């Protein structure tokens, strides 16, 4: 049995307005035209500040693709709400640095490129062989 399609979340970055307007508008328009189900929110930063329970529901939904901003920022916003995203099941598409075409191509793709930053634990670092030894 194959994995279900990733759930898609689009952030309009309404309040900070750090995402170029033409990029976010084009991505939203193309998502609407695609006929594919997606979730759109006004602003993930604002939702995180309010500790919106919808973030926990979204994080628990499995494989996700998120059109927002920097992966590390998105990871932190969800973590702040005790809604950690799965590092191996989350792809964040940075609307601050990618074009609308690049973002829409990744959202439409069947594959997933997980890209949340992962912090090495002290135990994992201690277990890593020292190449200089």
matplotlib code that plots the C-alpha trace (Angstrom):
import matplotlib.pyplot as plt

x = [0.0, 1.5, 1.6, -1.2, -0.4, 1.2, -1.1, -0.4, -0.4, -0.1, 0.8, -0.1, 2.3, -0.3, 1.3, 5.1, 4.8, 8.3, 7.3, 7.2, 3.6, 3.9, 5.2, 2.6, -0.2, 0.9, 1.3, -2.1, -3.7, -2.1, -3.1, -6.7, -6.6, -5.1, -8.2, -6.1, -7.2, -5.0, -5.1, -4.5, -3.8, -3.4, -0.2, 1.7, 3.6, 0.3, -1.1, 2.0, 1.8, -1.8, -0.8, -3.5, -4.5, -4.8, -1.0, -1.0, -3.7, -1.7, 1.6, -0.2, -1.5, 1.5, 3.4, 3.2, 4.4, 4.3, 4.6, 5.8, 9.3, 12.5, 12.3, 14.0, 11.4, 8.5, 10.0, 10.3, 6.8, 5.3, 7.7, 6.7, 3.1, 4.3, 3.3, 6.6, 6.7, 8.2, 11.6, 11.4, 7.8, 8.0, 9.1, 9.0, 9.0, 10.6, 8.5, 11.2, 13.9, 12.1, 10.1, 6.4, 7.2, 9.7, 7.2, 4.3, 6.4, 7.4, 3.8, 2.5, 5.3, 4.5, 7.8, 8.9, 12.3, 12.3, 14.3, 13.6, 16.9, 17.8, 19.8, 22.4, 22.0, 25.0, 24.4, 24.4, 27.5, 29.3, 28.4, 29.9, 33.3, 36.2, 37.9, 41.1, 41.4]
y = [0.0, 3.4, 6.4, 8.9, 12.2, 14.8, 17.3, 20.8, 23.9, 27.4, 30.4, 33.8, 35.6, 38.3, 40.2, 40.2, 40.5, 39.1, 37.0, 38.8, 39.5, 38.3, 34.9, 34.2, 35.5, 33.3, 30.2, 30.7, 31.3, 28.2, 26.1, 27.2, 26.4, 23.0, 21.5, 19.8, 20.0, 22.3, 24.3, 28.0, 30.1, 33.9, 33.7, 30.8, 33.2, 34.7, 31.2, 30.1, 33.2, 32.3, 28.6, 27.7, 24.0, 23.7, 23.5, 20.3, 18.8, 19.7, 18.3, 15.0, 14.5, 12.7, 13.7, 17.4, 20.1, 23.6, 26.7, 29.4, 30.7, 29.3, 25.6, 26.4, 29.2, 26.9, 24.1, 26.6, 28.0, 24.5, 23.5, 26.6, 25.1, 21.6, 20.5, 19.2, 18.3, 15.0, 15.7, 12.8, 13.6, 17.4, 19.5, 23.3, 25.4, 28.8, 31.5, 34.0, 32.4, 30.2, 31.3, 30.5, 28.0, 26.2, 26.0, 24.9, 22.2, 20.8, 21.0, 19.1, 16.4, 13.1, 12.7, 14.4, 16.0, 16.3, 19.4, 20.4, 21.1, 18.3, 19.0, 16.3, 15.0, 14.6, 10.9, 10.7, 12.9, 10.6, 7.5, 9.0, 7.5, 10.0, 9.8, 11.2, 8.4]
z = [0.0, -1.0, 1.2, 0.8, -1.0, 1.2, 2.8, 1.6, 3.8, 2.3, 4.5, 3.2, 5.5, 6.1, 9.0, 8.6, 4.9, 4.3, 1.3, -2.0, -2.9, -6.5, -5.4, -2.7, -4.9, -7.8, -5.6, -4.1, -7.4, -8.9, -5.9, -6.3, -10.1, -9.5, -8.0, -5.3, -1.7, 0.4, 3.7, 3.5, 6.6, 6.9, 8.9, 10.6, 12.9, 14.2, 14.7, 16.6, 18.8, 19.7, 20.1, 17.7, 18.1, 14.3, 14.2, 16.3, 14.0, 11.0, 12.4, 13.3, 9.8, 8.5, 5.3, 4.6, 2.2, 3.5, 1.3, 3.7, 4.5, 5.8, 7.0, 10.3, 11.0, 10.2, 12.3, 15.2, 14.9, 15.2, 18.0, 20.0, 20.1, 21.0, 17.5, 16.2, 12.5, 11.5, 10.0, 7.6, 6.5, 6.0, 3.1, 3.5, 0.3, 1.0, -0.8, 0.2, -1.9, -4.5, -7.5, -7.8, -10.6, -8.4, -5.5, -7.6, -9.2, -5.8, -4.5, -7.5, -7.4, -5.9, -4.2, -1.0, -0.2, 3.6, 4.5, 8.1, 9.9, 12.3, 15.4, 16.3, 19.8, 22.1, 22.1, 18.2, 18.1, 20.6, 18.6, 15.4, 14.7, 14.8, 11.3, 12.8, 15.3]

ax = plt.figure().add_subplot(projection="3d")
ax.plot(x, y, z, "-o")
ax.set_aspect("equal")
plt.show()
